[in-house]
Amino acid sequence: MGVNLTKGQKVSLTKSNPGLKKLVVGLGWDVNSFDTGGDFDLDAAAFLLADTGKVSRQEDFVFFGNHKDPSGSVEHLGDNLTGAGDGDDEQIKINLATVPANISRIVFTVTIYDAETRRQNFGQVNNAFIRIYNEESGEEMLRYDLGEDFSIETAAVFGELYKNNGEWKFNAIGSGYQGGLAALCANYGIETE
């Protein structure tokens, strides 16, 4: 059983697992369909950030429209359009051994597709979580349950992997944003139309 994190908690992944290379980041959620009656389509994404806190190129944004970064280190395993069922709704694979040297953080986000039109927000989403497990052993290393503290946000930063003194660590962030994917993209240096 992995570590259950609280908001703001940081934990080292590679210090206690020296040979760790391949991770799977699972993101999941349940929705309260009674609020709008419509389907929710939540989308997980990863931003590969340089020391500036921004992407160094547009292709370092991995999501349903760009399944892999140019190095092949971060791979989105596909879009789940409904969030139905138990377990992970979307997954992103990470190969720590091949992450480019200029990448210091990988931020994991979830947005609600077409939230404004559908009048949906994270206040209608329950049981949101991010978990990381070792792809080779299947062992869950950590899990962070976001809790229910969002009301009007349409995007959320669940957490980030970051390099510190040669070690990979995870930070449980759990912050919400208004403005959906466009707001996140602007924050991390992605140009949107």
C-alpha positions as CSV (number, residue, x, y, z in Angstrom):
1,M,0.0,0.0,0.0
2,G,1.3,3.4,-1.0
3,V,1.5,6.6,1.0
4,N,-1.8,8.6,1.3
5,L,-0.9,12.3,0.9
6,T,-2.5,15.5,2.0
7,K,-2.6,18.8,0.1
8,G,0.9,20.3,0.0
9,Q,2.7,17.1,1.1
10,K,5.9,16.2,-0.7
11,V,7.3,12.7,-0.9
12,S,10.5,11.3,-2.6
13,L,9.8,8.5,-5.2
14,T,13.4,7.5,-6.2
15,K,15.2,7.8,-2.9
16,S,13.5,4.7,-1.4
17,N,13.2,3.1,-4.9
18,P,16.7,3.6,-6.4
19,G,16.1,1.6,-9.6
20,L,12.7,3.2,-10.3
21,K,12.3,4.1,-14.0
22,K,8.7,3.5,-15.2
23,L,5.7,5.0,-13.5
24,V,2.0,5.2,-14.3
25,V,0.1,8.2,-13.1
26,G,-3.6,7.3,-12.7
27,L,-6.2,10.1,-12.4
28,G,-9.8,9.3,-11.5
29,W,-13.1,10.9,-10.5
30,D,-16.8,10.4,-10.1
31,V,-19.4,12.9,-11.2
32,N,-22.8,13.9,-9.7
33,S,-24.9,13.6,-12.9
34,F,-28.0,15.0,-11.2
35,D,-26.5,18.5,-11.2
36,T,-26.7,19.1,-15.0
37,G,-28.1,15.9,-16.4
38,G,-25.3,16.0,-19.1
39,D,-22.3,13.8,-19.5
40,F,-19.0,15.1,-18.0
41,D,-15.8,14.7,-20.1
42,L,-12.8,15.3,-17.9
43,D,-9.4,15.4,-19.5
44,A,-6.1,14.6,-17.9
45,A,-3.0,16.3,-19.2
46,A,0.7,16.7,-18.4
47,F,2.9,19.8,-18.8
48,L,6.6,19.2,-19.0
49,L,8.2,22.3,-17.6
50,A,11.7,23.8,-17.7
51,D,13.2,25.7,-14.8
52,T,11.3,28.8,-16.0
53,G,8.0,27.2,-14.9
54,K,6.9,27.1,-18.6
55,V,7.1,24.6,-21.4
56,S,10.1,25.1,-23.7
57,R,8.1,24.0,-26.7
58,Q,4.4,23.4,-27.5
59,E,4.9,19.6,-27.9
60,D,5.8,19.4,-24.2
61,F,2.1,19.6,-23.5
62,V,0.8,15.9,-23.4
63,F,-3.0,15.5,-23.6
64,F,-5.7,13.7,-25.7
65,G,-4.6,15.7,-28.8
66,N,-0.8,15.0,-28.4
67,H,-0.3,11.6,-26.8
68,K,3.5,11.7,-26.5
69,D,6.2,14.4,-25.9
70,P,9.0,14.4,-28.5
71,S,11.3,12.3,-26.2
72,G,8.7,9.6,-25.7
73,S,9.1,9.9,-21.9
74,V,5.5,11.0,-21.2
75,E,2.6,9.2,-22.9
76,H,-1.1,9.8,-22.4
77,L,-2.9,6.4,-22.7
78,G,-6.2,7.7,-24.1
79,D,-9.3,9.9,-23.5
80,N,-12.1,8.6,-21.3
81,L,-15.2,10.5,-22.3
82,T,-17.5,9.7,-19.4
83,G,-15.5,8.8,-16.2
84,A,-17.8,5.7,-15.7
85,G,-16.5,2.8,-13.7
86,D,-14.1,2.3,-10.8
87,G,-10.4,2.9,-10.8
88,D,-8.3,5.2,-13.0
89,D,-10.3,7.1,-15.6
90,E,-7.2,8.3,-17.5
91,Q,-3.5,7.3,-17.2
92,I,-0.2,8.9,-18.2
93,K,2.9,6.8,-18.4
94,I,6.3,8.3,-17.4
95,N,9.8,6.9,-18.1
96,L,12.0,8.8,-15.6
97,A,15.1,7.5,-17.3
98,T,14.4,9.3,-20.6
99,V,12.9,12.6,-19.4
100,P,15.0,15.3,-21.1
101,A,17.6,17.0,-18.8
102,N,15.9,20.5,-19.3
103,I,12.6,19.2,-17.8
104,S,12.5,19.9,-14.0
105,R,8.8,19.4,-13.4
106,I,5.9,17.4,-14.9
107,V,2.6,18.9,-13.8
108,F,-0.6,16.8,-13.9
109,T,-3.9,18.6,-14.5
110,V,-7.5,17.7,-15.1
111,T,-10.0,20.0,-17.0
112,I,-13.7,19.7,-17.7
113,Y,-14.2,19.7,-21.5
114,D,-16.7,22.4,-22.7
115,A,-17.4,23.3,-19.1
116,E,-18.9,26.7,-19.7
117,T,-21.4,25.5,-22.4
118,R,-22.4,22.5,-20.2
119,R,-22.5,24.6,-17.1
120,Q,-20.2,22.2,-15.2
121,N,-17.5,22.7,-12.6
122,F,-15.4,20.8,-10.1
123,G,-18.0,21.3,-7.4
124,Q,-20.0,18.6,-9.3
125,V,-17.0,16.2,-9.3
126,N,-16.5,13.8,-6.4
127,N,-13.8,11.4,-5.3
128,A,-11.1,13.0,-7.5
129,F,-7.7,11.4,-7.0
130,I,-4.2,11.1,-8.5
131,R,-2.1,8.0,-7.8
132,I,1.3,6.8,-8.9
133,Y,2.3,3.2,-9.3
134,N,5.4,1.4,-10.4
135,E,4.7,0.1,-13.9
136,E,7.0,-2.8,-13.6
137,S,5.8,-4.2,-10.2
138,G,2.3,-2.8,-10.2
139,E,2.8,-1.5,-6.7
140,E,0.9,1.7,-5.8
141,M,3.5,4.1,-4.4
142,L,1.3,7.1,-3.5
143,R,-2.2,8.4,-3.7
144,Y,-3.7,11.9,-3.2
145,D,-7.5,12.4,-2.8
146,L,-8.3,16.0,-3.7
147,G,-11.3,16.3,-1.3
148,E,-14.3,18.5,-2.1
149,D,-13.0,22.1,-1.8
150,F,-13.8,23.3,-5.3
151,S,-17.0,25.1,-6.3
152,I,-16.6,27.1,-9.5
153,E,-13.3,25.9,-10.9
154,T,-13.2,24.2,-14.3
155,A,-9.6,23.0,-14.2
156,A,-7.4,21.6,-11.4
157,V,-3.7,20.9,-10.9
158,F,-3.7,17.6,-9.1
159,G,0.1,17.3,-8.5
160,E,3.6,17.4,-9.9
161,L,6.7,15.2,-10.3
162,Y,9.8,17.3,-9.8
163,K,13.6,16.9,-9.7
164,N,15.4,17.9,-6.6
165,N,19.1,17.1,-6.1
166,G,18.9,14.2,-8.7
167,E,15.9,12.7,-7.0
168,W,12.3,12.6,-8.4
169,K,9.7,13.7,-5.8
170,F,6.0,14.2,-5.9
171,N,4.1,17.3,-4.6
172,A,0.3,17.0,-3.9
173,I,-1.0,20.4,-5.1
174,G,-4.8,20.3,-5.4
175,S,-5.4,23.8,-6.7
176,G,-8.3,24.9,-8.9
177,Y,-8.5,27.3,-11.8
178,Q,-11.3,29.2,-13.4
179,G,-11.1,29.4,-17.2
180,G,-10.5,25.7,-17.9
181,L,-7.8,24.4,-20.2
182,A,-7.1,27.9,-21.7
183,A,-6.2,29.2,-18.2
184,L,-3.8,26.3,-17.6
185,C,-2.2,26.7,-21.0
186,A,-1.7,30.4,-20.5
187,N,-0.1,29.7,-17.0
188,Y,2.4,27.2,-18.5
189,G,3.3,29.0,-21.7
190,I,1.1,27.1,-24.2
191,E,-0.4,29.2,-27.0
192,T,-4.0,28.6,-27.7
193,E,-6.3,29.8,-30.4
